[in-house]
Amino acid sequence: MKTVKNQMKRGVLTLVGIVLGANIAMTQTKLSDAEVAMVAVVANQIDISYAEIAKKKARNQEVKKFAETMLSDHNSVLGLAGDLAKKLGVTPKENSVSKSLLEQAEKIEKSLNSKRGKDFDSFYIDNEVAYHEAVIAAVEDLLIPETENKELRDLLKTAVPIFKTHLAHAKSVQAKVSK
């Protein structure tokens, strides 16, 4: 059983790593602030969609609680981003990175929807750990450096500690679920 769980973890981590690597490679040209905004919006929306699935399917109470936190926090970040975009007159613009994230999210959602019970709980929380690791790296290494507008860059910088807290929380839940 541990071998299957370890293979699942490696599979999720590999998928997220491939996606992140592909996304960074695809951004050969500089992203505009509107494109950075779209990537940030999409990344938050994706985690919201994962949390909505988990809220319905999770059996473990820690996993359910984590999903509720993701719904609340990521909706708050989206609200802040929306308010800032309106203030700055920036309309998020679709780009290769945001499209790739959405394509990969669709695959993860199919996997989430195909699992039940402990398998679901493990897959969801393993994905959350990998997803937050990838998002933190993307925000720090791609989005913040690409952003020209100081207020947008500051919002991204403000989000990083939130995402790091999510990662630590996900790892804590992961340790409990894998027992």
TAMOHU-V92913 format. One record per residue. RES is the residue in one letter. BURIAL is b if it has 16 or more other C-alpha atoms within 10 Angstrom, else e. Layout:
BEGIN
res burial
RES BURIAL
RES BURIAL
END
This chain:
BEGIN
res burial
M e
K e
T e
V e
K e
N e
Q e
M b
K b
R e
G e
V b
L b
T e
L b
V b
G b
I e
V b
L b
G e
A e
N b
I b
A e
M e
T e
Q e
T e
K e
L b
S b
D b
A b
E b
V b
A b
M b
V b
A b
V b
V b
A b
N b
Q b
I b
D b
I b
S b
Y b
A b
E b
I b
A b
K b
K e
K b
A b
R b
N b
Q e
E b
V b
K b
K b
F b
A b
E b
T b
M b
L b
S e
D b
H b
N b
S e
V b
L b
G e
L e
A b
G b
D e
L b
A b
K e
K e
L e
G e
V b
T e
P b
K e
E e
N b
S b
V b
S b
K e
S b
L b
L b
E e
Q e
A b
E e
K e
I b
E e
K e
S e
L b
N e
S e
K b
R e
G e
K e
D b
F b
D b
S b
F b
Y b
I b
D b
N b
E b
V b
A b
Y b
H b
E b
A b
V b
I b
A e
A b
V b
E e
D e
L b
L b
I b
P e
E b
T b
E e
N e
K e
E e
L b
R b
D e
L e
L b
K e
T e
A b
V b
P e
I e
F b
K e
T e
H b
L b
A e
H b
A b
K b
S e
V b
Q b
A e
K e
V b
S e
K e
END
